[in-house]
């Protein structure tokens, strides 16, 4: 039914009213003449209906013999709409240009996105795809996804798999990076030795032979679990020792911050905005001068109404210059700098340890501020080592 209405709208139809006379004779004459009439209804002795443009021309000869008075109520459809604006050529030209532009843009790549990458930079992937012809404004019918995917994978050594998917006016590059190689199944025999000196508290040997006991003091490099196992018949075999050993160890952490330091101070040289529309780049200001050799920062903001990225963006380029400057910290700034350096160092040293005792000493002086931590902790001291 909806398709029939659409076809009638394209062809145009007329809503009419037939009054007086003999309506039954009028309908019979219209049927004999081949006039198509639908949606006929009676209201207060008046007949209402609809017919197409050809049918309305046939209604006039049929109305006179039946004494019917015809009246046009409304003309509906594309032909009547175009006829009303026949003298406004600008509107018709604009409509035609709009339809043409939509048709062209629907077959053009607007945006390019990259998914699945962590180590491979997005800029590198986009640069390779642009060299292969995948960029904003290109006709999507010219792109061969399989050939481009294979060529891009060869150009990106850190990519294990890559696929170019064309979704409407967007090009999505999906890739998988090469993972680190897993260790081989059959491995060489090994021992487990102490990585640090301490008092052994817990030792669990999963594979191999135990060489140390709980509450035993072990120096650094002492054997905890051996990779040589004695069989019941007196023979020996080599295995890959696996053990979990926790010892109480001494821990120390130190960090310092200087009162005087040289920093790079940034100075703004120029800022320039550019309107990006597909492949067009329209500068929104004069080209800045004196920015040769300066650091360039680029920020691009896409227009995305409703969360869908459109082929329109504003790009901002900022040129900065850096000059060395000496900064002298006051006591509060010096303590904060030393604390930040200390916390970073403490995290690296004690992130895998359970601290059971600690003493922190802060020495604030003129040249620097030193922070020192001493204490004890429980640590997993097991470390793999080759057989001696």
RACORBEL-V210893 format. One record per residue. N is the residue number from 0. OMEGA is omega in degrees with one decimal (none if undefined). Layout:
n={N N}
omega={OMEGA OMEGA}
This chain:
n={0 1 2 3 4 5 6 7 8 9 10 11 12 13 14 15 16 17 18 19 20 21 22 23 24 25 26 27 28 29 30 31 32 33 34 35 36 37 38 39 40 41 42 43 44 45 46 47 48 49 50 51 52 53 54 55 56 57 58 59 60 61 62 63 64 65 66 67 68 69 70 71 72 73 74 75 76 77 78 79 80 81 82 83 84 85 86 87 88 89 90 91 92 93 94 95 96 97 98 99 100 101 102 103 104 105 106 107 108 109 110 111 112 113 114 115 116 117 118 119 120 121 122 123 124 125 126 127 128 129 130 131 132 133 134 135 136 137 138 139 140 141 142 143 144 145 146 147 148 149 150 151 152 153 154 155 156 157 158 159 160 161 162 163 164 165 166 167 168 169 170 171 172 173 174 175 176 177 178 179 180 181 182 183 184 185 186 187 188 189 190 191 192 193 194 195 196 197 198 199 200 201 202 203 204 205 206 207 208 209 210 211 212 213 214 215 216 217 218 219 220 221 222 223 224 225 226 227 228 229 230 231 232 233 234 235 236 237 238 239 240 241 242 243 244 245 246 247 248 249 250 251 252 253 254 255 256 257 258 259 260 261 262 263 264 265 266 267 268 269 270 271 272 273 274 275 276 277 278 279 280 281 282 283 284 285 286 287 288 289 290 291 292 293 294 295 296 297 298 299 300 301 302 303 304 305 306 307 308 309 310 311 312 313 314 315 316 317 318 319 320 321 322 323 324 325 326 327 328 329 330 331 332 333 334 335 336 337 338 339 340 341 342 343 344 345 346 347 348 349 350 351 352 353 354 355 356 357 358 359 360 361 362 363 364 365 366 367 368 369 370 371 372 373 374 375 376 377 378 379 380 381 382 383 384 385 386 387}
omega={179.4 178.7 178.7 178.4 179.7 178.7 178.3 177.2 178.8 -178.5 -178.6 177.3 -173.8 173.3 -174.2 176.4 178.5 -177.7 177.8 174.0 -176.5 -177.6 -179.1 178.2 178.8 -179.8 178.1 178.3 177.9 178.5 178.4 -179.5 179.6 178.7 -179.8 179.8 177.7 -177.6 179.7 178.6 -179.0 177.1 177.7 179.5 179.0 -179.5 176.1 -179.5 179.0 178.5 178.9 -175.7 178.3 179.9 180.0 176.1 178.7 -179.3 -176.3 178.3 -178.4 -176.1 -176.2 178.7 -178.3 179.6 -176.7 174.6 -178.7 177.1 179.0 178.2 -175.0 173.4 -174.0 174.3 -178.2 -179.8 -179.8 177.1 178.6 179.8 -179.1 -178.3 -177.0 -179.4 177.4 -175.5 -179.2 178.9 179.7 178.2 177.8 177.3 179.0 178.2 179.0 179.4 178.3 -179.7 177.9 179.2 179.8 -177.7 179.3 178.3 -179.4 177.3 179.8 -174.3 178.1 179.7 -178.6 178.8 175.0 -178.0 175.9 -178.6 179.4 -177.8 178.2 -179.9 178.9 178.8 179.4 178.6 178.7 -179.9 177.7 177.6 178.5 175.8 -180.0 178.6 -177.0 178.3 -178.9 179.2 -172.7 178.5 179.4 -175.3 173.9 -172.3 -176.4 -179.5 -179.4 179.1 179.8 180.0 179.9 178.7 176.9 -179.2 -178.5 -174.6 -178.2 -176.5 178.5 -178.8 -178.9 179.6 176.1 -178.7 178.0 -178.4 -176.6 179.3 179.8 174.3 -177.6 177.8 177.8 -177.7 174.2 -177.2 178.3 179.9 175.9 -178.7 177.1 177.3 -179.3 -178.4 178.3 -176.5 -179.7 175.4 -178.9 173.5 171.3 -178.8 -179.0 178.0 178.8 175.6 179.2 177.8 -175.7 179.8 -178.1 172.7 178.2 -178.7 179.6 178.4 -179.3 -177.9 -179.6 179.4 178.8 -177.3 174.6 -179.4 177.9 176.0 -177.7 174.4 177.4 -179.4 179.5 -179.1 177.5 177.8 -176.9 178.5 177.2 -177.4 177.8 175.5 -178.5 -179.2 178.5 177.4 -178.9 176.3 -178.5 -179.5 174.6 -175.1 176.3 -178.4 176.4 -174.9 178.8 -179.5 172.7 -174.4 173.0 -178.9 177.6 -179.2 -176.6 176.9 -178.0 176.5 -178.6 179.5 178.0 178.9 179.2 -179.4 175.2 -179.8 -177.8 176.8 -178.8 177.8 -176.8 176.1 -178.7 178.6 -180.0 175.2 -177.2 177.3 -174.0 -179.9 -179.5 175.6 -174.9 178.9 178.6 179.1 180.0 177.1 -177.6 177.6 178.8 -179.0 -179.7 178.7 -180.0 177.5 -176.7 175.2 -178.2 178.7 -177.9 178.9 -179.8 175.3 -174.6 176.9 180.0 179.6 179.4 -175.9 178.3 -177.1 -179.4 -177.1 174.2 179.5 179.3 176.9 -177.9 177.7 -178.0 172.7 -178.3 179.7 179.7 179.1 179.2 -179.6 177.8 -177.1 170.7 -175.2 -179.0 178.5 179.7 177.9 179.7 179.0 178.6 179.0 178.8 178.1 180.0 -179.3 177.5 178.3 -179.5 179.1 -179.6 -175.6 -170.0 -176.3 179.9 -177.3 174.8 -175.7 178.9 177.7 179.7 175.8 -178.0 -179.4 -179.5 178.9 -179.6 -179.5 -178.9 -177.8 -174.4 174.9 -178.5 176.7 -176.8 177.4 172.3 179.6 179.8 -176.8 172.0 -178.0 171.0 -172.9 -179.1 179.3 -179.3 178.0 179.8 178.2 179.5 none}
